[in-house]
Amino acid sequence: MNRKQRRARGRKLKKNNSKSPELENKLGLFELLPDDCMICHAKFDKTSKEMVSTWHVTVREKKKIVRVYCPTCWGKAKNLLDQLGIADEKEREDKKTCI
């Protein structure tokens, strides 16, 4: 292995290692995952594939808040937002800054 190859390998390793703290932060947030719905307190089984694929998880990385919502509560919240005429989170933030 010549000098050029060693330097290229070193840059590649350094680039890969810079991504690991981001992954560690996301794995740390996984530990904060609650065991029940935030609204109705229905039990959430982290090992059930069906629950993992149907329940909704919201993550606030800056505040390190993780919340879990069952499909029923999530649907009710979506209906309420539709009735208020708010389509998505970006639109909600825009309305919040206008008020």
Buried (B, 14 or more C-beta within 10 A) or exposed (E): EEEEEEEEEEEEEEEEEEEEEEEEEEEEBEEEEEEEBBBEEBEBEEEEEEBEEEBBBEBEEEEEEBBBBBEEBBEBEEEEBEEEEBEEEEEEEEEEEEE
